[in-house]
């Protein structure tokens, strides 16, 4: 490891494609399972490609698409399709940027995986014992049906809070439950201001944000594109930053995959019953999408088959290990560990979540990323 945070690998830099022993990239990655294993495979891929993986210090390092074996035309099409403000990162290098990289804005529901990441930090620090810790332990006066409500239920949109079902019995994209999740993590577990908690140098503060990470009055993350990109790279590396395993890899192995059972039914039609007066994180107690069973876990969206698309993955043209954060207003990211790259963009044209639809914009972005890596 160099002082600049680079993982030093014999570097050819000759623009040739990786030698994977005659295997295609998809066949190569079929031998690996789990987020940590895919990370190891991505490191092997970068080595085979003669690339030096890195982590940003005070600023991001940049390379051209060609220098990290990407097709410039396909990368340009990603930027043109999305618009807004965004970036493409491969092997830890900024390879494309568009729009303001320093402007801070609300990342909407792409903030939710940050909340779950901070829950994992809390567990690592010995605060809750596990994701299955029941939140009644933190003093909430829960309704009789909600007595078994846990962090796991809240993080996976199966809590039943403000809905008619008990925990674990139905799916509902529920922003009242997210408010309860947010307040429990910050006010009850950490007992601290969200900005101070998140920016602690033993947590996400270790990532050295350039423009500063803050939170809105609703509890949503406010950050620049280039700072949100640091969090995406942290996720891409399964909790590792430079030579430090900041957050145990076990959280990524165990929880960075679909958690909602494919056969779980949708919540019944009913009025919101916010009896704890949590208020909303932004939307209703049953809004945004019916999709989730089979593809949602700890506030990430995964490329899997689901209850409502049993024969097609979420993004048919994306590698199986692809996952996304999805926020309203075009504030999303798509992370592809097997390609060792991601795209993050705010105020962009990501389109709608349309699992299984090859014409969906999210799928087209993933397809362009794959095509870019085939040069």
N, C-alpha and C positions, 0 to 999 in steps of 0.2 A: 504494500500500500504506500503510495507516494504522499507527500505532504498536501498535494492538491486534492486528495481524496480519490485518486484513480486506482483502479485495480489493474496492475501492470501485467500485460499479456504480450507475448511476441507479436509484433505488429507489422504486417506486410504492407497495408495501405496501398494495395495495387488495384483495387476496384473489382477483384475477382469474387465470384460467388463462393459461399462456404462449401467446404468439402465435408459432407455428412456421411461419408462411407457409402455413397451411391443412393442414399435414401432421399426422398422428398422431405421438405420441412414437416408436412403433416404426418408422414410415417415416422419421422424422427421423434416427434413429440408424443406419439401414441405410446411410447415406452415409459412415459412419465405420468404420474398422477399426483394431485395435491398441489396447492399453490407453491409451497417451498420446493417441491421437486421440479416444477415447471421453471421456477427461478434458477435452479441449478442448471437445468437444460438450456435456459436462455443465456446463461454465462458461458456454457459450452459452445453455443451457437456463435456468440460474439467472438470467442476465441478462434473458432474455426474461420470466421470471416476476417480475422486479423484486425480486430477492433479493440480499443482500450475503453472499458466501461468507466464511468466517472460519476461523481456526485457534485452538485454545485456548492461552492463556498459562498463568499459574499455576493457573487453574481454567477449566472449560468455561463458555462462554456458553450460555444457554438461550433457547428460544423455544417458544411453543405450537405444536402441529401446524398450526393454521390460519395462523399467521404464516409458515410455510414451505410453504403450499399442500398440506397433508396432511389427510386426513379423520381426525378424532379417534377416531371409533368403530372404524375399521379398525386404528389404532395401538393402541387399547386391547385389541383382540382378539389382537394379536400378543403383548402382555404377558401376557394371560390364558392364552393357549395355551402359552406357553413356561414361565412361572413362574420359579422360581430367582431369579437376580440378573441384571438386564440393562438395556440401554439401546437407544434408537433415535436415530441422528444423521442429520440432513440439512443439507447446505450448511455443515457444521461446527458446528452447534448441537445441543445435547441437546434433543430434543423429547419424550422420554419416558424415565423411569427407574423401575425397580422392584427391590425388595430392596436389600441393602447395596451401595453403590457403592464403598466403601472397603475392604471385606474382601478380603484377598489370598488367593488359592488357586491350585492347580495347574491349568493350562489343558490338561494332557494333550497330545494330538497336535495341538492348535491351536498348540503351541509349535514344531512342525516348520517351518512357513513362516518363523518368526523365525530359525531356524537358517540357512535358505537366504538370507534377507535379509542376515544377517551374512556369509555366503559372498560375496555380491555386494559388500558393503563391502570385504571383503578383496581381491577382484579389483580394485576401483576403486583401492585403496591400493597395488597392484602386488605383492601377496604371491603367490597363485597367478596364473599367467598368464591362465588362463581356466577355465571350468567343465569343460573337457576335460583339465585337468591330471590326470595319473595319481597316485594316492595312494601308489604304491610309492616315489615321489620323497621321501616323508616318513618313510622308514625302516621301513615295515611289511613284515614277511616274509610276503608273500602266497603262497598256493598257486599252482602252475603255471597252473591254469585262470583265476585271478583277476589275472594280471599286467597286464591292460589296464584294470583297475578305475579309474574316474575319479570326480570329484565329481558329474558329470552322472548317472552310473549310481546313485550313492548317493542323490541328491536326488529321483530319480524312481522308486524302488522297483524298479529293474531291475538291481541290482548283482550278483546271484548269490551274494553273500557268505553263507556258512552254508547255501547251497542247492546242488543238484547242477549247475546250469547256469552257464556262463561269463557275464560281464557282457553285458547287452543282449539276452540270449536268452530271457528269461521274466519275467513279472510276479509279484511276491510282496510283499504288504504285510509288511515285514520290519523288526522292531524291533531285531534284532541288528545289521543293517546301519546303522540309524539311530544306534546307539551308536558304531559305527565312524566314521560321518559326524561326529557330535558331537565325539568325541575328536580327530579329525583337524583339524577347524576350530579348536577352542580350544587343544588341547595342542600341536599341530604347526605350525599356520599362525599363529595369533595369539600362541601361547605365553603365554597369560594366563588368569586366572580368568574364567569366563563373566560374572559380574556386572560386573567391571571392563571387560571387552571390550564388552559390550552397552551399558553406561551411559556409555561414553566420549562426551564432548560433540560429537565429530565424527561419531558414529554415532547410535544411538537415544537417547542421553542428551540430544540436542538437543531432544527432544520434551517435556522438562520434566515427567516423571512426578510425579504428586501423592503417590503412596503408595510408590513405589519398585519397581523391577524386579529380581527375584532369580531364582535357579534352584534346583531341588530336587537331591537327591543323585543322581537319575537323569538330571539335565541338562535337566529340563523347566521351562518358564517359570512363575514364581509372580508373579501380578499381580492387582490389583483390576480390576473391570469397567471403571471409568473410565480406567484406564491402558492396558488392552488396547485400549480404544476409540481411544486415541491412535495405536496401531500400525495399527489398521484404517483410520483416516483418512489415515495416511501411505501405506498401500498404495493407498487410493482415489485419492490424488493423485499416483500414479506416482512416489513418491520425493521429492516436493516438500513443504516445510514453510514456511509463511509465504512469503517471497519468495526462499527458498533452495532450489535443487535439491540436496538433501542427498545423494541417491543418484541416479546418472545414470539418466535416463529410458530409456536403451537397454536396461537390464536388464529393465524391465517390457515393453517392446516385443518383446524377443526371447524372454523366458522366462515371462511371465505368460500362459500359454496351455498347452493340453495338449501334453505332451512324449512320452507313452508311445504308441507306434504302436497303432492300433486292432486290428491283426491279430496282436499279440504274444500268444503262448500263456501259459497259467498254468503256474507252476512244477510240476514233478513231485512226487508224494508222496515225502517223504524225511524222515529225522530231521535236526534242526538240527545243523550242524557248525560250532560257534563256535570254530574252531581258534586264533583270536587272543585268546580269553577276554575278549571285549568285554563280555559280559553283555547284558541286554536293556534297552531304553529303557522297556519296559512290557509288551509282548506277545511273541508268538512270531515265528518267522522266516517264517511263512505264516499270517497270522491276519486278523481283522476282516472282510475282504471279498475277493471275487474281482473286483469291479469296479475299474477303474483304466485299462486300455487305452482310449485315446481321450479320457479325461476328467481325467487326473492330470498335474500338472506342478509341479516344485519345491515339493512338499508342499501345494499348493493343489488344490482340486477345482473343475472347470470345467463350465459348462453346455453340453455338447456331446453328440453321439451317440457311442456306444462299442461295443466288441466285442460286449457282451452285451445291448445295447439299440440296435441299428443304426437303428431308425426313430423313436426318441424321444430328446429331450434329457434330460439328467440331471434337470432340474426343468422339466417341460413348460410351466408357467404363468409362468416367470420370463423376463425379458429375456435374450437370448443372451449378454450380457457378464457375467452374474452369476457370481460365484465364491464359494467357501466355504473356511473352515478347519473341520475336524471333529475334535473331541476326545472321548474316552470320558467318561462321566459327565455328558453334556449340556453340554460346554464348547466352544462353537462360535460361529461368526460367519458371516453372509451379507452379502456386499458387492455392491451394484448400482451401478456407476459411472454408468450412463446415467440413473439416477434421483437421482444424487448423494446416496445414502443407504446406511446399513448398519444391521444389527441385530447386537449382540453379547450373549451371555448365557452365564453359568456356572451349573452345577448345574441346568440347565434341561431341559425336555422337547422335545428336537429330534427324537426318534424315531430311526429307523435310516436309513442310506443306502440308498435304494431307487430307483435311476435309472430314469426313465421312468414312475414311478407317480404319477399325479396326486393320489392320496389320501395320499401320504407327508407327514408333518408338515413336513419341510423345504420341500417344494413349496408346502404351504399357507401357510407363513410368507412365502415369496416372492410368492405370489398376493395375500396381504393387503397386502404392501408396494406392489405394483402398483395394487391397488384404492385404497389410501390416496392415491396420487399422482394419481388421476383426478378428484379433487374440483373 
